[in-house]
Structure formats: structure tokens, C-alpha cells
Amino acid sequence: MTGKELEKLLKEVSEGKISTREALEKLKNFPYTDLGFARIDHHREIRTGYPEIIYCTGKTTEQVTEIFRVMAQKENNIIGTRASREMFDAVKARLPETVYFHKACIISYQKKKPDCPESSIAIITAGTSDIPVAEEASVTAELLGNKVVRIYDIGVAGIHRLVDKLPEIRSCSVIIVIAGMEGALASVVGGLVDKPVIAVPTSVGYGASFEGLSALLAMLTSCSAGVTVVNIDNGFGAGFSASMINRMNYDR
């Protein structure tokens, strides 16, 4: 339930359109439902503007399916990240409208279309090997109600590919840069644009990249002002943060 939906419900009670008992029924188990293995936070969308999002890794297929079932009863939009195909098949058997984004490993169940700002988020990768992380960021941002511009494989080994795309990149309100190896692309982009840059280091690279640690440290020590950094391979975190930035003026 969003803040607007709660406001509408209270207004309907005050105007006598629905009874207090009907309103209480709609708010039953509010603000959370205790499943024993999980406490589902139905209040989060009112507090943060976004419903609780399910991190599926480490959960059993049965647990993920039950969480989706209960959240769907509240007519929430639901996103499950780092989800397996097996999890998706089990959820879809209960909720046929469910969709799976296999590159992003995300399960989505949408009951209502989010409001969409006019401005866009650019999502850039240094290489093709970074695309799975980029798709997690892209799909997350789209499911949260944003327009996304995907620009893949424009790393510093062929910098002319970035230059060609600069007009399109500069037209976006926030930019996510995803890179492994030495992670240099985030600094390069940060020095060419006047928009916030969210850098995502990936675990792509040979031995001395230390599974993304080299890219992480390079991005954290970037000399380009305005570059912020999320954790290694955290496409979801980047997509979520970019959505919050992109929606700031829209929601005022």
C-alpha cells in the first residue's frame, strides 16, 4: 500500500463511502505479516516509496513462493532479485502473471503500473561480460517506473565508442557505469558529464582483478567528482539508487 492509497482509504472512511470495518479489513496484518521464517514489511512503500524487494539467494524455493503469495494478496508490485529459474517456475504456478527476466535473474509480479518520469537513466557497460550486472540494474530501474537507455560495450580500450554516444548519455538525468577489469570507465564518464554517476564494479577480469576488488578500489579513488560507488556486482543497488535520484523532481 502506498501513501496515496492509504490517504484515499482514510478519505473514503471520512466521507462514509466505506465502513470502518471495511477499512480495518484492508489494513489487516498491517504493517507486516509474520510467516515464521520471514516478516514481510507491508509498510515499506509508505516509508520509502517502494515496496519491499525480495533477495532470493539463500532462500528456498518454497520460501520465495510463499513470500510472493502473501505480497500478492496485498496487491503489491513484487520484485525478486537473484532468483533461479526453478524459483520462477514455482512462483508462476501460483501467480500466472509473473514474468522472469533471465539475464537479470529477476522475477516480477506487477499489479499496478508505476508512475514514469519523463527523464531517463543511462546504463553503460565497459564490456559485454558486464551485461548480466547491467541487466539487473536496468530491469530494476524499469520495474520501479523509469525509462532506461542501454549502452553496452563502450569500454576504454576503444574510447571512440563512448564519444559517439555522449549526446545520448548527456540527455539522461543519472548515469550508471558498470565495469570490471580496472574499472576506469566510471572515471572517464564522470569527467565528461554534468549528471550524477553511479559506478558498479564487477567481478569480471583476470586474476589480479581479485574478483572485482581492483575495480572497486579504482572507482572509490576516482578523481572525477560526482562519482559514487556501490558494491561489487550490485546492479540492483545501482538501479534502485538511480531510480530515487531520477524521481526526486518528478515526485515534488
Secondary structure by P-SEA (a helix, b strand, c coil): ccaaaaaaaaaaaaaccccaaaaaaaaccccbbbccccccccccccccccccccccccccaaaaaaaaaaaaaaccccccccccaaaaaaaaaacccccccccccbbbbbccccccccbbbbbbbccccaaaaaaaaaaaaaaabbbbbbbcccccccaaaaaaaaaaaaaccbbbbbbccccaaaaaaaaccccbbbbbbccccccccccaaaaaaaaaaccccccccccccaaaaaaaaaaaaaaccccc
